[in-house]
Amino acid sequence: MKVVTACKLSLLSLLALILYTNANIEEIKFPGNHEEFELLKKFHETWDNSKPLKYVDHEVFVDVPLKNNAATNLGGNYGEGCDVPGYTGQYCESPICANTNLDEDNHSQDPTDVMIDFGHYPVCNVPMPLYYDVSMLSFKVEIHAGGAHSPIMVLYNSTGAIIAPSKVEQFEMSRVIYYFTPQQPGVYQLSPNTDIPSSGCYIYVNSLAYSNIHMGFIPHTANDLIAPERNDSPNTRSYQGQLNTIVAHPINIRYPGNIATVALYEQFNLLTRPQKLAPRYGCEFNHFYNAFYCYRTGTYFAKFTGYDFFGNKYKRVKAFVCEVNPHPPTVAPPTPPVTSCQNNGTLIDNGDGTSSCFCVGPFSGPACGVATCYNGALALPDGTCQCTDNFMGPNCADVLCFPDSGITIQEEFYTPIFVIRVRSQLRTILQQISTQLNNLNTFFQNDPKWFSHFGVVIFNNNGTTLPSKFYDNVADLSDDLLAYSATADNTGGCFDMTFEALDIALNVFILGNKSPIYVISDALPSDPDYLELTSELDSFYLSPIYFIQLEPSVASGCQAFDYYTPGWRALETLAMRSSGNVFFIANNEYGTFGTFFYQHMANTYFMSELMYVDTQRVCANQPKYIFVGIDGDFHQLTVVATGVGLSLQLTTPEGNNAQFDTLYISQNNYMWRLRGLEKGNWQSKFINT
């Protein structure tokens, strides 16, 4: 309790200093609140901080295939071009609008007041990233707290420096507005607090900006003359109980700037995860998602993310409504008597003057005319199936592979990334990393492109420190790590914002294909809810993520790491998805950390193909044997394992036991290496002693 009080007093003193030093700065001119902003504040009145958030992706997002007749256009040239009218791309995956919308205003010359972002925090001491793009000018941050709990906020730039507001307005001890002058594009951090953080708070960001996003909805009907994904005349609202294609287009965002994702927010703590938007051609609304299904009427908010011309990430918030359709579809006429059966069904006389059909195979319905839809496909009223992505055929039972996300990865730009918790307790760890990086530089001297570019994000104390820096040589990186090791900062507890620091690395740096990411910390994640976002970001780069969890000292008062906590499970999940690993380094093994770090990077990074095998809580549940196929391209096999009391048995294709090198063994981590491999199927087995 004493620590909390001290932090609070320090933050208040800091705010007083900011207000005093900026008393003479000229006040910026900012327009009044617009209608969407007022709607958003009323919208959040329906959210309850005492209740958890509920993700409803499966209710509102439906993956509806394009109407590009792909199932009937899989000829010999499939994948070599598109010959379906109205579509383009290697696999006809991109629609072309039938008519371009010429009425949409796309080039406003004056800045407008736009909603940039908002945040909802049940505990009001969680930092919020602010993405400031090239088109933004003056901006304001409004923070609301339940009751009279005196909310405050401090803004930091990427170097940790405080950005002073030009003006502060306070209303009724529960709402404060901070006004800021224009800043340099980049990632900033908003750090809120209140007298009682557990009461929660809401944060709203508005800005004068030249760029904005317009969105709309193309309804799906049974008699569409133009496929929804090719229609460029959207409605401004959606209708309850109807599929809609979401379309959007950027205003004053120069190519290659784009819109990347959209997430939806409903009343009463309902929201979705971000969904990726795809491009379409010949359209004013040139980004789309197929499709959105509105179950509940009311006001919704869409949060868009994207990148501007210079690669800066941006966010924009738009409001829309879902309402009852004033022109509902007509009721279908009564089903006519069955006189014949489709799809090889057998007509049966019921003995009462009526007939029915006995259906075979994946068909049902009175006349066997309704196809059974597999793999999450949508059954349509005409008896056919709308397949989800990667499936095709009359019943969507056939697998169809599409190309990757479309985001271009610079495959030859190798960039190892280090996300490191920096505080005085990890001094020896930082010094060893600095030393081993110089040794690795010698190791890679004949292949310098693999070890010439690096990215570093340091963090501590839940966002108090979150700077990032790019390096183009080992010497500067090594020197900075030595400087970090001399820090006197011993703050920070048993939990820290590991995933948010990792998100910054994935957003800020340009990663080459499969560049490794090392996350080194002596705290469990305080933000496991960021797992899905981090996993989606890494899916663009396919980088293996290695979490190195250092056991804190006994003096820290932290409990031993619990492998069943949400934080640890989140680490394991992301490591598994990325072909990485979670390494536990005991406190009495700090002295050999450098050896572990060197051997791992030297033997798993250079020209490696990674294969994730298995994770088991009980070693006895592992596969009895693991087979690895070796061809002529293999030079070296490195096996990395974690567990207690493990040994490795490798068997050659002839059935003989192979002799291999032991690179590193500790209480929980193991590395073995074998060179001079012969072609064939090798067999490996882990023995637990």
DANOR-V860687 format. One record per pair of residues at least 6 apart in sequence whose C-alpha atoms are under 8 Angstrom apart, sorted by sequence separation. I is the first residue (numbers start at 1). J is the second residue. D is the distance in Angstrom with one decimal. If there is no record, write none. Layout:
BEGIN
i/j/d
I/J/D
I/J/D
END
This chain:
BEGIN
i/j/d
82/88/5.6
87/93/6.9
88/94/5.2
145/151/6.0
156/162/4.5
157/163/6.8
170/176/4.3
238/244/6.9
265/271/4.3
280/286/5.1
307/313/4.4
308/314/6.9
341/347/6.0
349/355/4.7
350/356/6.9
363/369/6.5
364/370/5.1
373/379/6.2
379/385/4.7
380/386/6.9
391/397/6.4
392/398/5.1
444/450/7.1
459/465/4.8
460/466/7.3
471/477/6.4
552/558/6.9
562/568/7.2
563/569/6.7
574/580/7.9
575/581/4.9
604/610/7.9
616/622/6.3
651/657/4.6
652/658/6.2
664/670/5.6
665/671/6.6
81/88/7.7
82/89/6.1
87/94/5.6
88/95/6.3
144/151/6.8
155/162/5.8
156/163/5.7
169/176/5.6
170/177/6.4
264/271/5.7
265/272/6.6
279/286/5.8
280/287/5.9
306/313/5.7
307/314/5.7
340/347/6.2
348/355/5.6
349/356/6.7
363/370/5.5
364/371/6.4
372/379/7.6
378/385/5.6
379/386/6.4
391/398/5.4
392/399/6.3
444/451/6.5
458/465/6.8
459/466/4.7
561/568/8.0
575/582/6.6
615/622/7.9
650/657/5.8
651/658/5.6
663/670/7.7
664/671/5.1
81/89/6.5
82/90/6.0
84/92/6.9
87/95/4.3
88/96/7.0
143/151/6.7
154/162/7.1
155/163/5.4
168/176/7.1
169/177/5.1
220/228/6.3
250/258/7.1
263/271/7.5
264/272/5.4
279/287/4.6
280/288/7.1
305/313/7.1
306/314/5.4
339/347/7.6
347/355/6.8
348/356/5.3
359/367/8.0
363/371/4.5
364/372/6.9
371/379/7.6
377/385/6.2
378/386/4.9
387/395/7.9
388/396/7.8
391/399/4.5
392/400/6.3
458/466/5.6
459/467/7.2
585/593/7.7
614/622/7.3
649/657/7.1
650/658/5.4
663/671/5.3
664/672/7.2
81/90/4.6
82/91/6.1
83/92/7.8
86/95/6.0
87/96/5.3
119/128/7.3
143/152/7.4
154/163/7.6
155/164/7.3
168/177/5.7
169/178/6.6
219/228/6.8
250/259/7.1
263/272/5.6
264/273/7.6
278/287/5.5
279/288/6.4
305/314/5.7
306/315/6.6
347/356/5.9
348/357/5.8
357/366/6.3
359/368/5.5
362/371/6.1
363/372/5.4
377/386/5.5
378/387/6.5
385/394/6.6
387/396/5.3
390/399/5.7
391/400/4.9
457/466/6.6
458/467/5.9
551/560/7.7
572/581/7.0
649/658/7.7
650/659/7.9
662/671/6.3
663/672/5.4
80/90/5.8
81/91/6.5
82/92/5.1
86/96/5.0
143/153/7.7
168/178/4.7
218/228/5.7
249/259/7.7
263/273/5.6
264/274/7.7
277/287/5.9
278/288/5.4
305/315/4.5
347/357/4.6
348/358/7.0
356/366/6.5
357/367/5.7
358/368/7.6
362/372/5.1
377/387/4.4
378/388/7.8
384/394/6.8
385/395/6.2
386/396/7.7
390/400/4.4
391/401/7.8
441/451/6.7
457/467/5.8
458/468/6.6
551/561/7.6
572/582/6.2
662/672/4.6
663/673/6.8
73/84/7.6
79/90/5.2
80/91/7.6
81/92/7.5
86/97/7.0
167/178/6.0
168/179/6.3
218/229/7.8
263/274/4.3
277/288/5.3
278/289/6.4
304/315/5.5
305/316/6.7
346/357/5.4
347/358/6.5
356/367/7.2
357/368/6.7
376/387/7.4
377/388/5.4
384/395/7.7
385/396/6.9
389/400/7.8
390/401/5.2
457/468/4.3
571/582/6.9
661/672/5.6
662/673/6.5
79/91/5.3
86/98/7.1
166/178/7.7
167/179/5.1
262/274/5.2
263/275/6.2
277/289/5.2
303/315/6.9
304/316/5.3
345/357/6.0
346/358/5.0
370/382/7.6
371/383/5.7
373/385/5.8
375/387/7.7
376/388/6.4
390/402/6.4
456/468/5.6
457/469/6.6
660/672/6.7
661/673/5.1
78/91/6.9
117/130/7.9
165/178/6.0
166/179/5.7
167/180/7.2
218/231/7.0
234/247/7.4
261/274/5.7
262/275/5.3
276/289/7.3
303/316/5.9
304/317/6.2
345/358/5.5
346/359/6.6
370/383/4.0
371/384/5.7
372/385/7.8
375/388/7.2
455/468/7.3
456/469/5.4
660/673/5.8
661/674/6.2
165/179/5.5
166/180/5.4
261/275/5.2
262/276/6.6
275/289/7.9
303/317/4.5
345/359/4.5
369/383/5.9
370/384/6.5
371/385/6.8
373/387/7.9
455/469/5.9
456/470/6.5
660/674/4.8
69/84/7.5
165/180/4.8
166/181/6.6
218/233/7.4
261/276/4.3
262/277/7.1
302/317/5.7
303/318/6.6
344/359/7.3
345/360/6.0
455/470/4.6
659/674/7.5
660/675/7.7
68/84/6.6
164/180/7.4
165/181/7.4
218/234/4.9
229/245/6.7
260/276/5.9
261/277/5.4
301/317/6.7
302/318/5.2
338/354/7.6
339/355/6.8
341/357/6.0
343/359/7.8
344/360/6.9
375/391/7.5
454/470/5.9
455/471/6.2
217/234/4.9
218/235/6.3
228/245/6.4
260/277/5.7
301/318/5.6
302/319/6.3
337/354/7.3
338/355/5.8
340/357/7.7
343/360/7.8
453/470/7.5
454/471/5.0
502/519/7.6
68/86/7.7
216/234/5.0
217/235/5.1
259/277/7.1
260/278/7.9
301/319/4.5
302/320/7.8
337/355/7.5
338/356/6.1
453/471/5.7
454/472/6.5
68/87/6.8
216/235/5.4
217/236/6.3
219/238/7.5
300/319/5.8
301/320/6.2
338/357/7.7
377/396/6.6
452/471/8.0
453/472/4.5
454/473/7.7
216/236/4.9
217/237/6.5
299/319/7.1
300/320/5.4
343/363/7.4
452/472/5.5
453/473/6.3
215/236/7.4
216/237/6.9
217/238/6.2
299/320/6.0
300/321/5.7
374/395/6.1
375/396/6.7
452/473/5.3
498/519/8.0
70/92/7.4
151/173/7.4
220/242/7.0
299/321/4.5
300/322/7.4
345/367/7.5
373/395/4.8
374/396/5.5
375/397/6.8
452/474/6.8
645/667/7.4
150/173/4.9
151/174/6.3
219/242/6.9
220/243/5.4
298/321/5.6
299/322/6.5
345/368/6.2
371/394/7.2
372/395/6.0
373/396/6.1
374/397/5.8
451/474/7.8
454/477/7.9
498/521/7.9
644/667/6.3
645/668/7.6
68/92/7.0
148/172/7.1
149/173/6.4
150/174/5.5
151/175/6.7
152/176/7.1
219/243/6.0
220/244/5.7
297/321/7.2
298/322/5.4
371/395/6.0
373/397/7.8
547/571/7.1
643/667/7.9
644/668/5.2
646/670/7.7
148/173/4.9
149/174/5.8
150/175/7.5
151/176/6.7
219/244/4.3
220/245/7.5
297/322/4.7
298/323/6.5
342/367/5.9
343/368/6.4
524/549/7.8
643/668/4.9
644/669/8.0
147/173/8.0
148/174/4.8
218/244/5.2
219/245/6.4
296/322/7.1
297/323/5.0
341/367/4.7
342/368/5.4
343/369/6.9
498/524/7.6
499/525/6.9
515/541/7.9
517/543/6.7
519/545/7.3
521/547/8.0
523/549/7.2
642/668/5.4
643/669/6.5
653/679/7.8
66/93/7.6
147/174/6.0
217/244/5.6
218/245/5.0
297/324/7.0
340/367/6.8
341/368/6.1
342/369/5.7
496/523/5.9
498/525/5.1
500/527/7.3
514/541/6.1
515/542/7.9
516/543/5.4
517/544/6.3
518/545/6.1
519/546/6.1
520/547/6.2
521/548/6.5
522/549/5.6
523/550/7.6
642/669/4.6
653/680/5.6
146/174/6.6
158/186/7.5
217/245/5.6
218/246/6.7
259/287/7.1
294/322/6.6
338/366/6.9
341/369/7.7
494/522/7.6
495/523/4.8
496/524/6.3
497/525/5.5
498/526/7.1
499/527/6.2
513/541/5.7
514/542/5.1
515/543/5.2
516/544/5.1
517/545/4.8
518/546/4.9
519/547/4.8
520/548/4.8
521/549/5.4
522/550/4.4
547/575/7.4
641/669/6.0
642/670/6.2
653/681/5.3
66/95/8.0
145/174/5.2
158/187/6.2
217/246/4.9
218/247/7.5
338/367/6.4
494/523/4.9
495/524/4.8
496/525/5.2
497/526/5.2
498/527/6.9
499/528/7.0
512/541/7.1
513/542/6.6
514/543/4.0
515/544/7.1
516/545/6.2
517/546/6.1
518/547/6.1
519/548/6.0
520/549/6.2
521/550/6.0
522/551/5.8
523/552/7.5
545/574/7.5
546/575/6.5
640/669/7.6
641/670/5.2
652/681/7.4
653/682/5.3
144/174/5.8
145/175/6.5
157/187/6.9
158/188/5.8
216/246/6.1
217/247/6.0
461/491/6.4
462/492/7.5
493/523/7.2
494/524/6.5
495/525/5.5
496/526/5.0
497/527/5.5
500/530/7.0
503/533/8.0
507/537/7.8
511/541/6.6
513/543/6.8
514/544/6.4
516/546/7.5
518/548/7.2
520/550/7.4
522/552/5.6
545/575/5.7
640/670/5.7
641/671/6.6
652/682/5.2
653/683/7.6
144/175/4.6
157/188/4.6
158/189/7.7
215/246/7.2
216/247/5.3
267/298/7.8
460/491/7.7
461/492/4.2
495/526/5.1
496/527/7.5
499/530/6.0
503/534/5.8
506/537/6.5
544/575/7.2
579/610/6.5
639/670/8.0
640/671/4.6
651/682/5.9
652/683/6.7
143/175/5.7
144/176/6.8
156/188/5.7
157/189/6.4
215/247/5.6
216/248/6.3
267/299/7.4
460/492/6.1
461/493/6.8
499/531/6.9
502/534/7.3
506/538/6.9
579/611/6.6
580/612/7.5
639/671/5.7
640/672/6.7
650/682/7.2
651/683/5.0
142/175/7.1
143/176/5.5
155/188/7.0
156/189/5.1
215/248/4.1
266/299/7.0
267/300/7.3
362/395/7.3
441/474/7.0
545/578/6.0
547/580/7.8
549/582/7.2
551/584/7.2
579/612/5.1
638/671/7.0
639/672/5.2
650/683/5.8
651/684/6.3
142/176/5.8
143/177/6.5
155/189/5.7
156/190/6.6
214/248/5.5
215/249/6.6
266/300/5.1
462/496/5.1
463/497/6.9
503/537/7.5
544/578/4.7
545/579/7.2
546/580/5.0
547/581/6.3
548/582/6.0
549/583/6.0
550/584/6.1
551/585/6.0
553/587/6.3
604/638/7.0
638/672/5.7
639/673/6.4
650/684/4.6
142/177/4.3
155/190/4.7
156/191/7.9
213/248/6.7
214/249/5.6
249/284/6.6
265/300/5.7
266/301/6.8
414/449/6.8
415/450/7.6
416/451/7.8
461/496/6.2
462/497/5.3
466/501/6.9
499/534/6.9
543/578/6.3
544/579/5.2
545/580/4.7
546/581/5.0
547/582/4.7
548/583/4.8
549/584/4.9
550/585/4.8
551/586/5.0
552/587/6.4
603/638/6.6
638/673/4.5
649/684/5.7
650/685/6.6
141/177/5.7
142/178/6.3
154/190/5.9
155/191/6.3
213/249/5.8
214/250/6.6
249/285/4.4
264/300/6.9
265/301/5.1
413/449/7.5
414/450/5.5
415/451/7.5
418/454/7.8
420/456/7.6
422/458/6.1
438/474/6.8
460/496/6.7
461/497/8.0
468/504/8.0
542/578/6.4
544/580/4.6
545/581/6.9
546/582/6.0
547/583/6.1
548/584/6.1
549/585/6.1
550/586/6.3
551/587/5.1
576/612/7.0
637/673/5.7
638/674/6.5
648/684/7.2
649/685/5.2
140/177/6.7
141/178/5.1
153/190/6.6
154/191/5.2
213/250/4.6
214/251/7.4
248/285/4.9
249/286/5.5
264/301/5.7
265/302/6.4
412/449/7.9
414/451/7.3
415/452/7.6
416/453/7.1
417/454/5.8
418/455/6.2
419/456/5.8
420/457/6.4
421/458/5.6
422/459/6.2
423/460/7.2
437/474/6.9
438/475/7.5
460/497/7.8
468/505/7.4
524/561/7.8
546/583/7.5
548/585/7.1
550/587/6.8
636/673/7.1
637/674/5.2
648/685/6.0
649/686/6.3
140/178/5.4
141/179/6.6
153/191/5.5
154/192/6.6
212/250/6.0
213/251/5.7
247/285/5.8
248/286/6.4
249/287/6.1
264/302/4.6
265/303/7.9
414/452/7.9
415/453/5.1
416/454/5.2
417/455/4.7
418/456/4.8
419/457/4.8
420/458/4.9
421/459/4.9
422/460/6.2
459/497/7.9
528/566/6.6
636/674/5.8
637/675/6.5
648/686/4.8
649/687/7.4
140/179/4.3
153/192/4.3
211/250/7.2
212/251/5.1
247/286/7.2
248/287/5.3
263/302/5.7
264/303/6.4
414/453/6.8
415/454/5.0
416/455/6.6
417/456/5.8
418/457/6.4
419/458/5.8
420/459/6.4
421/460/5.5
470/509/7.4
528/567/5.3
531/570/6.3
535/574/6.3
539/578/7.9
636/675/4.6
647/686/5.8
648/687/6.2
139/179/6.1
140/180/5.9
152/192/5.8
153/193/6.3
211/251/5.2
212/252/7.1
247/287/5.6
248/288/6.3
262/302/6.4
263/303/5.2
413/453/7.9
415/455/6.8
419/459/7.6
438/478/7.3
468/508/7.9
527/567/7.4
538/578/7.6
635/675/6.4
636/676/6.9
637/677/7.8
646/686/6.4
647/687/5.2
138/179/7.6
139/180/5.4
151/192/7.2
152/193/5.5
210/251/7.9
211/252/4.8
212/253/7.9
247/288/4.3
262/303/5.6
263/304/6.6
437/478/6.8
526/567/6.8
635/676/6.7
636/677/6.9
646/687/5.6
647/688/6.6
138/180/5.8
139/181/6.7
151/193/5.8
152/194/6.2
210/252/6.4
211/253/6.0
246/288/5.4
247/289/6.6
262/304/4.5
459/501/6.6
525/567/5.1
528/570/5.8
535/577/7.6
635/677/6.8
646/688/4.8
647/689/7.7
138/181/4.6
139/182/7.2
151/194/4.4
245/288/6.8
246/289/5.2
261/304/5.7
262/305/6.5
434/477/7.7
435/478/7.3
458/501/7.5
524/567/6.0
525/568/7.5
531/574/7.0
535/578/8.0
634/677/7.1
645/688/5.6
646/689/6.3
137/181/7.1
138/182/4.7
150/194/5.6
151/195/7.1
245/289/5.9
246/290/6.6
260/304/7.4
261/305/5.4
434/478/4.6
457/501/6.8
524/568/6.8
644/688/7.3
645/689/5.2
137/182/4.7
138/183/8.0
149/194/5.7
150/195/6.1
245/290/4.8
246/291/6.4
259/304/7.0
260/305/5.6
261/306/6.8
433/478/7.9
434/479/7.3
457/502/7.8
136/182/7.2
137/183/7.4
149/195/5.2
244/290/7.3
245/291/4.5
246/292/6.6
259/305/6.1
260/306/4.6
632/678/7.9
149/196/6.3
244/291/5.4
245/292/6.1
259/306/4.2
260/307/7.4
434/481/5.9
457/504/7.6
630/677/7.5
631/678/7.7
632/679/6.3
243/291/6.2
244/292/5.1
258/306/5.5
259/307/6.7
433/481/7.7
434/482/6.5
457/505/6.3
630/678/7.1
631/679/5.0
143/192/8.0
145/194/7.4
243/292/5.7
244/293/6.3
257/306/7.3
258/307/5.6
456/505/7.4
630/679/5.0
631/680/6.7
134/184/7.7
151/201/8.0
243/293/4.7
257/307/5.1
258/308/6.6
431/481/7.0
455/505/7.5
629/679/7.7
630/680/5.3
132/183/7.7
134/185/5.5
232/283/5.9
242/293/5.8
243/294/7.2
257/308/4.2
430/481/6.0
431/482/5.8
629/680/5.9
630/681/6.2
132/184/7.5
133/185/4.9
232/284/6.8
241/293/6.6
242/294/6.4
256/308/7.4
257/309/4.5
430/482/6.7
629/681/4.5
630/682/7.1
132/185/5.0
133/186/6.6
146/199/6.1
232/285/6.4
240/293/7.7
241/294/5.6
255/308/7.9
256/309/5.7
257/310/7.5
628/681/5.7
629/682/6.2
131/185/7.8
132/186/5.4
145/199/7.1
146/200/6.7
240/294/5.0
241/295/5.6
254/308/7.0
255/309/6.0
257/311/7.1
430/484/7.4
431/485/6.3
455/509/6.6
627/681/6.4
628/682/5.1
131/186/6.1
132/187/6.3
145/200/6.2
146/201/6.6
239/294/6.6
240/295/5.7
253/308/6.1
254/309/5.5
430/485/5.5
627/682/5.6
628/683/6.3
131/187/4.8
132/188/7.3
145/201/4.4
238/294/7.2
240/296/6.4
253/309/6.7
627/683/4.6
628/684/7.7
130/187/5.8
131/188/6.3
144/201/5.4
145/202/6.6
240/297/6.2
427/484/8.0
428/485/7.3
626/683/5.7
627/684/6.3
129/187/6.7
130/188/4.9
143/201/6.8
144/202/5.1
239/297/7.9
427/485/4.5
625/683/6.4
626/684/5.1
129/188/5.8
130/189/5.6
143/202/5.7
144/203/6.5
229/288/7.3
426/485/7.3
427/486/6.8
583/642/6.8
625/684/5.9
626/685/6.3
129/189/4.5
130/190/6.7
143/203/4.5
427/487/8.0
582/642/7.9
625/685/5.3
128/189/5.7
129/190/6.1
142/203/5.7
143/204/6.4
229/290/7.4
423/484/7.9
424/485/6.7
624/685/6.7
127/189/6.4
128/190/5.0
141/203/6.9
142/204/5.1
422/484/6.8
423/485/7.5
424/486/7.1
494/556/7.9
127/190/5.5
128/191/6.5
141/204/5.7
142/205/6.5
422/485/7.5
424/487/5.6
493/556/7.9
127/191/4.5
141/205/4.6
423/487/6.4
424/488/5.5
494/558/5.6
599/663/6.6
126/191/6.7
127/192/6.6
140/205/5.9
141/206/6.6
422/487/8.0
423/488/7.2
424/489/5.6
425/490/6.6
493/558/7.9
599/664/7.4
125/191/6.8
126/192/6.8
139/205/7.2
140/206/5.4
423/489/5.3
424/490/5.2
125/192/5.4
139/206/5.6
140/207/6.2
423/490/5.4
124/192/6.1
125/193/5.0
139/207/3.9
423/491/7.1
596/664/6.4
124/193/5.4
125/194/7.7
138/207/5.9
139/208/6.2
595/664/7.7
619/688/6.8
124/194/6.6
137/207/6.6
138/208/5.6
215/285/7.6
136/207/6.4
137/208/5.3
214/285/8.0
600/671/7.6
49/121/7.7
50/122/7.3
124/196/8.0
125/197/6.1
136/208/6.0
137/209/5.7
49/122/5.0
124/197/4.5
136/209/4.2
123/197/5.2
124/198/6.4
135/209/5.4
136/210/6.6
123/198/4.6
124/199/7.1
135/210/5.2
136/211/7.7
122/198/6.5
123/199/6.5
124/200/4.7
135/211/5.9
122/199/6.7
123/200/4.6
124/201/5.4
589/666/7.9
37/115/7.0
122/200/4.1
123/201/7.2
34/113/7.7
121/200/5.4
122/201/6.5
120/200/7.8
121/201/5.4
120/201/6.3
121/202/6.3
586/667/7.8
31/113/6.9
120/202/4.8
238/320/7.9
240/322/6.0
419/501/7.0
119/202/5.7
120/203/6.6
237/320/6.0
238/321/6.5
239/322/5.2
240/323/5.7
419/502/6.5
585/668/7.5
118/202/7.3
119/203/5.0
236/320/7.2
237/321/5.5
238/322/4.8
239/323/5.1
240/324/5.3
584/668/6.5
118/203/5.3
119/204/6.7
237/322/6.1
238/323/6.6
239/324/5.6
240/325/6.6
583/668/7.5
584/669/7.4
118/204/4.4
237/323/7.6
239/325/5.3
419/505/7.4
583/669/6.6
117/204/6.2
118/205/6.0
116/204/8.0
117/205/5.2
417/505/7.5
115/204/7.9
116/205/5.4
117/206/7.3
516/605/7.2
115/205/6.3
116/206/5.3
515/605/7.9
115/206/4.6
116/207/6.6
114/206/5.7
115/207/6.6
113/206/6.8
114/207/5.6
113/207/5.6
114/208/6.3
112/207/7.9
113/208/4.6
114/209/6.7
415/510/7.5
416/511/7.8
112/208/5.3
113/209/6.6
415/511/5.5
111/208/5.7
112/209/5.6
414/511/6.7
415/512/5.9
111/209/4.8
112/210/6.4
114/212/7.0
413/511/6.9
414/512/4.6
417/515/7.5
419/517/7.5
420/518/8.0
111/210/4.3
413/512/4.6
414/513/7.0
416/515/5.3
417/516/6.4
418/517/5.9
419/518/6.1
420/519/5.9
421/520/6.3
110/210/6.4
111/211/7.6
410/510/8.0
412/512/6.2
413/513/7.6
415/515/5.5
416/516/5.2
417/517/4.6
418/518/4.9
419/519/4.6
420/520/4.8
421/521/5.1
109/210/7.2
410/511/7.3
411/512/4.9
412/513/7.4
414/515/5.7
415/516/7.6
416/517/6.0
417/518/6.2
418/519/6.0
419/520/6.3
420/521/6.1
421/522/7.4
108/210/7.4
409/511/7.4
410/512/5.1
411/513/4.7
416/518/7.9
418/520/7.6
213/316/7.0
215/318/7.8
409/512/6.2
410/513/6.5
212/316/6.9
214/318/8.0
409/513/6.1
213/318/7.9
30/138/7.6
30/139/8.0
28/138/7.5
186/312/6.4
185/312/6.9
186/313/7.8
98/226/7.3
101/232/5.6
409/540/7.8
97/229/7.5
98/230/5.8
99/231/7.3
100/232/6.0
101/233/6.2
409/541/6.8
97/230/4.1
98/231/6.5
99/232/6.6
407/540/6.8
95/229/6.3
96/230/5.7
97/231/5.7
98/232/7.6
95/230/5.8
97/232/6.2
405/540/7.2
15/152/7.8
28/166/7.3
15/154/7.4
27/166/6.3
28/167/7.9
12/152/7.9
26/166/7.3
27/167/6.4
25/166/6.1
22/164/7.1
22/165/7.2
23/166/7.7
108/251/7.4
22/166/6.0
23/167/7.9
86/230/7.5
106/250/7.8
107/251/6.1
108/252/7.2
19/164/7.8
22/167/7.7
106/251/5.3
107/252/5.8
18/164/5.7
19/165/7.5
106/252/7.2
18/165/7.3
19/167/7.8
19/168/7.7
49/199/7.5
28/179/7.6
49/200/6.5
28/180/7.9
28/181/7.0
450/606/7.1
436/594/6.2
440/598/6.9
222/381/8.0
435/594/7.9
436/595/7.9
439/598/7.9
443/602/7.6
67/227/6.3
429/590/6.8
432/593/7.2
433/594/6.1
436/597/7.5
437/598/7.8
428/590/7.4
432/594/5.0
436/598/5.9
440/602/7.0
66/229/7.0
428/591/7.7
429/593/6.9
433/597/7.4
429/594/7.5
134/308/7.1
133/308/6.8
134/310/7.7
30/208/7.7
134/312/7.3
133/312/5.6
104/284/7.3
132/312/7.7
133/313/6.5
131/312/7.8
132/313/7.5
133/314/5.6
100/282/6.0
101/283/6.8
102/284/7.5
131/313/6.0
132/314/6.5
97/280/7.5
99/282/7.6
100/283/5.1
101/284/5.7
131/314/5.4
94/278/7.8
96/280/5.9
97/281/6.4
98/282/7.9
99/283/7.5
100/284/6.1
101/285/7.9
131/315/6.9
94/279/6.6
95/280/5.2
96/281/4.6
97/282/5.3
94/280/5.4
95/281/6.3
96/282/5.5
97/283/5.4
117/303/7.4
8/195/7.8
94/281/7.2
96/283/7.1
313/507/7.7
116/314/8.0
117/315/6.2
116/315/5.5
117/316/6.2
116/316/4.5
117/317/6.1
115/316/5.9
116/317/5.8
114/316/7.4
115/317/5.3
114/317/7.9
115/318/7.3
56/270/6.6
57/271/7.6
54/269/6.1
55/270/6.0
56/271/6.1
57/272/5.0
53/269/5.0
54/270/5.0
55/271/5.1
56/272/5.5
57/273/6.6
52/269/7.2
53/270/6.1
54/271/6.4
55/272/5.0
51/269/7.6
53/271/7.3
55/273/7.0
47/267/6.5
48/268/7.0
46/267/5.8
47/268/4.7
48/269/6.8
46/268/5.1
47/269/5.1
44/267/7.3
46/269/7.6
43/267/6.3
66/290/7.9
65/290/7.5
64/290/5.5
63/290/5.9
64/291/6.0
62/290/7.0
63/291/6.1
62/291/5.3
61/291/6.0
62/292/6.1
61/292/4.9
62/293/6.8
60/292/5.5
61/293/6.1
60/293/4.6
59/293/7.3
60/294/6.0
60/295/7.1
59/295/7.6
43/299/7.4
40/301/7.7
40/319/7.9
39/319/8.0
36/318/7.5
36/319/6.2
160/464/7.6
160/465/6.2
160/466/6.8
159/466/7.5
160/467/6.3
158/466/6.8
159/467/5.0
158/467/5.1
159/468/7.5
158/468/6.8
91/402/7.1
91/403/7.9
64/378/7.5
65/386/6.1
71/392/6.0
64/386/6.3
65/387/5.7
71/393/6.1
64/387/6.6
65/388/5.7
64/388/5.8
65/389/6.3
63/388/5.3
64/389/7.6
63/389/6.8
127/462/7.5
126/462/7.5
127/463/6.3
END
